[in-house]
Amino acid sequence: MELWHNPRCSKSRQALALLEERGVAFHERRYLDDPPAAAELEAVLAALKMEPWEVARLGEPVARELSLKDLPHDRARWLTLLAQHAILIERPILITGDGRAVVGRPPELVLSLLPGV
């Protein structure tokens, strides 16, 4: 499993703590330091069954600068923007090795991907 994590985000820290408390083996990816490429975002969005605009943080200053709220829902354009500005990607996101993923909002949602939950 891989957790896309931003240590400055309280929800992300809570999700990380939930996984650690349960002894779950996972890779912590600080996606602001190691941003995903558009193709990787595409795969994660498929696992989430979501569109790029559904995982975009529209309250971020860069979102306002880019006028994301008014941007047409052109998937390729949104993927490019999220890849260029990783801060726009909602967090945390937990991705399993078997192709499932969940946005941890609320953080307890990450537990839904654990075996036996």
C-alpha positions in Angstrom: 0.0 0.0 0.0 1.0 3.6 -0.6 -0.2 6.6 1.3 -0.1 9.9 -0.5 0.7 12.1 2.4 1.2 15.8 3.3 2.6 16.0 6.8 1.3 19.6 7.2 -2.3 18.4 6.8 -4.0 17.3 10.0 -6.3 14.8 8.1 -3.4 13.3 6.4 -1.5 12.9 9.7 -4.6 11.3 11.2 -4.8 8.8 8.4 -1.1 8.0 8.7 -1.6 7.5 12.5 -4.6 5.1 12.0 -2.5 2.9 9.7 0.5 2.9 12.0 -1.7 2.1 15.0 -2.9 -1.0 13.2 0.6 -2.1 12.2 -0.3 -1.8 8.5 2.7 -2.0 6.1 2.6 0.9 3.7 4.9 3.3 1.9 4.5 6.9 2.8 4.8 9.1 -0.2 5.1 12.8 0.4 3.5 13.6 -2.9 4.5 17.3 -2.7 8.2 16.2 -2.7 7.5 13.3 -5.2 4.6 14.5 -7.3 2.8 12.0 -9.5 2.9 12.3 -13.3 -0.3 12.7 -15.2 -0.3 9.0 -16.2 0.0 7.9 -12.6 -2.8 10.3 -11.6 -4.9 8.8 -14.3 -4.4 5.3 -12.8 -5.2 6.5 -9.3 -8.3 8.3 -10.5 -9.4 5.1 -12.2 -9.0 3.2 -8.9 -10.9 6.0 -7.0 -13.6 6.0 -9.7 -13.3 9.8 -9.7 -12.6 12.6 -12.1 -9.6 15.0 -11.6 -11.9 17.9 -10.6 -13.4 15.7 -7.9 -10.0 15.4 -6.1 -8.9 19.0 -6.7 -8.4 21.3 -3.7 -10.2 24.4 -5.0 -9.4 26.5 -1.9 -5.7 26.5 -2.6 -4.2 29.8 -3.7 -2.9 28.3 -6.9 -6.5 27.0 -7.7 -7.7 30.6 -7.5 -4.8 31.8 -9.6 -5.7 29.2 -12.3 -9.5 29.9 -11.9 -10.1 26.2 -11.5 -13.7 26.7 -10.4 -14.4 28.1 -13.8 -12.3 25.7 -15.9 -14.2 23.4 -18.2 -14.1 19.7 -17.2 -11.5 18.7 -19.8 -9.9 15.6 -18.2 -6.5 16.0 -20.0 -6.2 19.6 -19.0 -7.1 18.9 -15.3 -4.6 15.9 -15.2 -1.9 18.2 -16.5 -2.7 20.9 -14.0 -2.8 18.5 -11.0 0.5 17.0 -12.2 2.1 20.4 -12.4 0.6 21.6 -9.1 0.5 18.6 -6.7 -0.7 20.9 -3.9 -4.1 20.8 -5.7 -4.5 17.0 -5.1 -6.7 16.1 -2.1 -5.0 14.2 0.6 -4.5 11.7 2.0 -5.0 9.0 -0.7 -4.4 5.3 0.1 -3.6 3.1 -2.8 -3.5 -0.7 -2.5 -1.4 -3.1 -4.6 -4.6 -4.7 -6.0 -5.8 -1.6 -7.7 -8.1 0.0 -5.1 -7.8 3.5 -3.6 -9.6 5.8 -1.3 -9.4 9.5 -0.4 -9.1 9.6 3.4 -11.7 12.3 4.0 -12.6 11.6 6.8 -9.3 9.9 7.7 -11.1 6.7 8.9 -12.0 5.9 5.2 -8.5 4.6 4.8 -9.5 1.7 7.1 -12.0 0.5 4.5 -9.2 -0.8 2.3 -7.7 -3.0 5.1 -8.3 -6.7 5.2 -11.1 -7.7 7.5 -12.7 -4.2 7.7 
